[in-house]
Each structure stands twice: as C-alpha cells, then as structure tokens.
Amino acid sequence: MRAAVIVAERSGGRLDPPALCVLDEAANVCKISDLPDLYSHLGSRGVIPITILQSYRQGQRCWGEAGMDALWSAATVKIVGSGIDDADFADKLSRQIGEHDVQTVSVSDSGSGKSTSVSMRTERVLPPDEIRALPKGRILLFATGMRVAMLDLKPWYKERSAKTIGPASALATKAITERALAKGSAGRDDFTLSA
C-alpha cells in the first residue's frame, strides 16, 4: 500500500485505475498498526483497502476501541454477514439501520358500541435479534449516502462462468506463488515501482 502511494504521488497524486488491497484476516495475519489512520488517506490516493475481519471485536482487540471506530467510520462500504454473535454490535447495527413508524389499531367494546383508535409507535426496522439470526448467504450493506440494504449473495461457483473463473483463479494463484518463491530463493525481497 505504501509503495502504491509513492507511485500515486509520482503520477499526479492518485492512481488511475485504483489499486485494490485485500487484507484478509487483517487482525490476525497482516496486522498494520496504523491502518485506521491510513484508511481515508489511502482512498484519496486511489489505493483502496478492503479489510476482512471475523468480527468487530476482533478489530477492537487489534486497533483498540478508538482505532476500530475510526476504521469503521472511514470505510465508505461495509458488509456484515451472518454469524454475528455479539449483542452489542448487533444493537449498534440496528440503531444505524434506523426506526420506522408502525400503525397500531385497537378496538374497544363499550356499552354504547365499538370504538376504534389508531396510534403510531416507533420501532426498529431490523431489531438486533434479527441481525444475529441472519441466514448464511444474506448480508447487510452499509454504504455512505445510502440506506442500508439487505442482500442475498450469489456464489460465483454456482454460476455458469465458474468453469472459466475457477481455473483462471488457480492459474493466477500458482503464478503468484511461483514468483514469490523465486524471489525468496534469490535471497531478495526488494520490489520495483512503475508508473
């Protein structure tokens, strides 16, 4: 990511096209201590980090409460999947999703006849217990400037294109591994920047 920022600075300040940096297991494998501080700066340079965590608390353990809050706030797109077993985080998400008005009708029977009254009450659009019970394959999408969306995932490996994507992915992974091993056996860990 830092190398990409250097290239961006040499190219007028921003990479075009942007560089995607996928940080899977970011709190376990590739701990970057200042990642929360880098998030907004990287985006402005055309370096887009995609941070994958197992839970919000895992991020808090890695970067502290303030750091994880900064990371969450700086991310313009957040995807939350099934398996959330943290009641506090589910409640936080529920509050972010918001509330709506629900009409309640009540009927009472008195000696002079029936009367109907209508009242409004506010309730959460998606309560914490429903967030914690999201089924596998369903996600919540939090994107800046948009209402929260609930989406069903479409696994790539069930699509017709899987016959092409799977082998291409395996070939690319093999090539990356071979390059890494070749650099390692040469005793070199340098890199080349190009604009």
Secondary structure as GFF3:
##gff-version 3
##sequence-region A 1 195
A	DSSP	alpha_helix	2	10	.	.	.	ID=ss1
A	DSSP	beta_strand	19	23	.	.	.	ID=ss2
A	DSSP	alpha_helix	35	44	.	.	.	ID=ss3
A	DSSP	beta_strand	47	51	.	.	.	ID=ss4
A	DSSP	alpha_helix	56	74	.	.	.	ID=ss5
A	DSSP	beta_strand	77	80	.	.	.	ID=ss6
A	DSSP	alpha_helix	87	97	.	.	.	ID=ss7
A	DSSP	beta_strand	99	110	.	.	.	ID=ss8
A	DSSP	beta_strand	113	124	.	.	.	ID=ss9
A	DSSP	alpha_helix	128	132	.	.	.	ID=ss10
A	DSSP	beta_strand	138	143	.	.	.	ID=ss11
A	DSSP	beta_strand	149	152	.	.	.	ID=ss12
A	DSSP	three_ten_helix	156	158	.	.	.	ID=ss13
A	DSSP	alpha_helix	162	185	.	.	.	ID=ss14
###
